[in-house]
Amino acid sequence: MTDQQQVLLDYYLQLSAEDQHSLLRFAEFLATGSNANIATSNSVAIAQNHPEPAASESSAKDDTLPKPENIERPEDEKVVDALKRLSATYPMLEKKTLLNKASELVAQHVMFGKPAVVVINEVEEVFAEAYEKFVEDYGSRK
C-alpha cells in the first residue's frame, strides 16, 4: 500500500458511517467520470423532450449557444448528487477542470464537516462561473 493510500484509509476510518458512504460515492463519481451515472437516465428523458432535429435543422443550429438544462435542486440533496446534477445541467462544460475545484469543496465537507448546503452552493457557483466563461469564449469564437 502506498503512503497516499494509507492516508486515505486513515481518513476513511476516522469518518462516521454516513461520511464513509459519502466519501465512497465521491470516489465513485471521480473514478467513473462526472456524469457517467446520470448520462443514461437523463439522455432518455432529454431525448423524449427534445427529439433530434432533422438534418437540415441541425446544420443551422450548430452555431447556437448550448444552454444549461433546467434540473431542479432537491431539498435534501447530498453533495455528490449535486455534482452529478450540475454535470448534467452543464453538459457543455469541460468536467476535468471543474473536478479539481469541486474536489476541494467536497473534501471540506467530508473531511472537515463543512455543511452540505454551503458546499453545494459553492459548487453551484463554480459551475455557473465556468458557464459564464464558456459563454464569453463561445462569443469570441464567432
C-alpha positions as CSV (number, residue, x, y, z in Angstrom):
1,M,0.0,0.0,0.0
2,T,1.4,3.4,-0.9
3,D,1.6,6.3,1.6
4,Q,-1.3,8.1,-0.2
5,Q,-3.5,5.0,0.0
6,Q,-2.7,4.7,3.7
7,V,-3.5,8.3,4.4
8,L,-6.8,7.9,2.6
9,L,-7.6,4.8,4.5
10,D,-6.7,6.5,7.8
11,Y,-9.1,9.4,7.0
12,Y,-11.8,6.9,5.9
13,L,-11.6,5.0,9.2
14,Q,-11.9,8.3,11.2
15,L,-15.2,9.1,9.5
16,S,-18.8,8.3,10.6
17,A,-20.6,5.6,8.6
18,E,-22.6,8.3,6.7
19,D,-19.4,10.2,5.8
20,Q,-17.7,7.0,4.8
21,H,-20.6,6.4,2.4
22,S,-20.2,10.0,1.1
23,L,-16.5,9.5,0.5
24,L,-17.1,6.3,-1.4
25,R,-19.8,7.9,-3.5
26,F,-17.4,10.8,-4.3
27,A,-14.6,8.3,-5.2
28,E,-17.0,6.5,-7.5
29,F,-18.0,9.8,-9.0
30,L,-14.4,10.7,-9.7
31,A,-13.5,7.2,-11.0
32,T,-16.4,6.8,-13.4
33,G,-16.5,10.4,-14.7
34,S,-18.6,13.3,-13.7
35,N,-21.8,12.3,-15.4
36,A,-21.5,8.6,-16.2
37,N,-24.3,7.6,-13.9
38,I,-26.6,10.4,-15.0
39,A,-26.0,10.1,-18.7
40,T,-28.2,7.1,-19.4
41,S,-31.2,8.2,-17.3
42,N,-31.0,11.9,-18.4
43,S,-30.3,11.2,-22.0
44,V,-33.6,9.2,-22.3
45,A,-35.6,12.0,-20.6
46,I,-33.9,14.7,-22.7
47,A,-34.3,12.7,-25.9
48,Q,-38.0,12.3,-25.2
49,N,-38.4,16.1,-24.5
50,H,-36.1,17.2,-27.3
51,P,-36.1,15.0,-30.3
52,E,-33.1,15.1,-32.7
53,P,-33.6,17.8,-35.3
54,A,-33.8,16.9,-39.0
55,A,-30.5,17.0,-40.9
56,S,-31.3,20.4,-42.4
57,E,-32.2,21.8,-39.0
58,S,-29.1,20.5,-37.3
59,S,-26.7,22.3,-39.6
60,A,-28.5,25.6,-38.9
61,K,-28.3,25.1,-35.2
62,D,-24.6,24.2,-35.0
63,D,-23.7,27.8,-34.1
64,T,-26.3,28.2,-31.3
65,L,-25.0,28.6,-27.8
66,P,-25.6,25.5,-25.7
67,K,-27.9,26.3,-22.8
68,P,-27.8,24.6,-19.4
69,E,-30.5,22.0,-18.7
70,N,-33.1,23.1,-16.1
71,I,-32.7,20.4,-13.4
72,E,-34.2,21.4,-10.1
73,R,-32.2,21.1,-6.9
74,P,-33.8,18.6,-4.5
75,E,-34.4,19.9,-1.0
76,D,-32.2,17.4,0.9
77,E,-29.6,16.9,-1.8
78,K,-26.2,15.2,-1.0
79,V,-23.0,16.8,-2.2
80,V,-22.2,14.0,-4.6
81,D,-25.7,14.1,-6.0
82,A,-25.3,17.9,-6.5
83,L,-22.1,17.2,-8.5
84,K,-24.0,14.8,-10.7
85,R,-26.9,17.2,-11.1
86,L,-24.6,20.1,-12.1
87,S,-22.7,17.9,-14.5
88,A,-26.0,17.1,-16.2
89,T,-27.1,20.7,-16.0
90,Y,-24.0,21.9,-17.8
91,P,-23.1,19.1,-20.2
92,M,-21.1,21.6,-22.4
93,L,-18.5,22.3,-19.7
94,E,-15.1,20.5,-19.5
95,K,-15.6,18.4,-16.4
96,K,-11.9,17.8,-15.7
97,T,-11.2,21.4,-14.9
98,L,-14.3,21.6,-12.7
99,L,-13.5,18.5,-10.8
100,N,-10.3,20.0,-9.4
101,K,-12.2,22.8,-7.8
102,A,-15.2,20.6,-6.8
103,S,-12.9,18.1,-5.2
104,E,-11.5,20.7,-2.8
105,L,-15.0,21.7,-1.8
106,V,-16.2,18.1,-1.3
107,A,-13.1,17.5,0.8
108,Q,-14.1,20.4,3.0
109,H,-17.4,18.7,3.5
110,V,-16.3,15.1,4.0
111,M,-13.0,15.7,5.9
112,F,-13.8,18.9,7.8
113,G,-17.5,18.8,8.3
114,K,-18.4,21.9,6.2
115,P,-22.3,21.8,5.9
116,A,-23.5,20.2,2.7
117,V,-25.8,23.1,1.8
118,V,-22.8,25.5,1.9
119,V,-20.7,23.3,-0.2
120,I,-23.4,22.7,-2.7
121,N,-24.0,26.5,-3.0
122,E,-20.2,27.0,-3.6
123,V,-20.1,24.1,-6.2
124,E,-23.1,25.7,-8.0
125,E,-21.1,29.0,-8.1
126,V,-18.1,27.2,-9.6
127,F,-20.3,25.7,-12.3
128,A,-22.1,29.0,-13.0
129,E,-18.8,30.9,-13.3
130,A,-17.4,28.2,-15.6
131,Y,-20.6,28.6,-17.8
132,E,-20.1,32.3,-17.9
133,K,-16.6,31.9,-19.1
134,F,-17.8,29.3,-21.6
135,V,-20.3,31.9,-22.9
136,E,-17.6,34.5,-23.2
137,D,-15.3,32.1,-25.0
138,Y,-18.1,30.9,-27.2
139,G,-18.9,34.5,-28.3
140,S,-15.2,35.2,-29.1
141,R,-15.1,32.2,-31.5
142,K,-17.7,33.8,-33.8
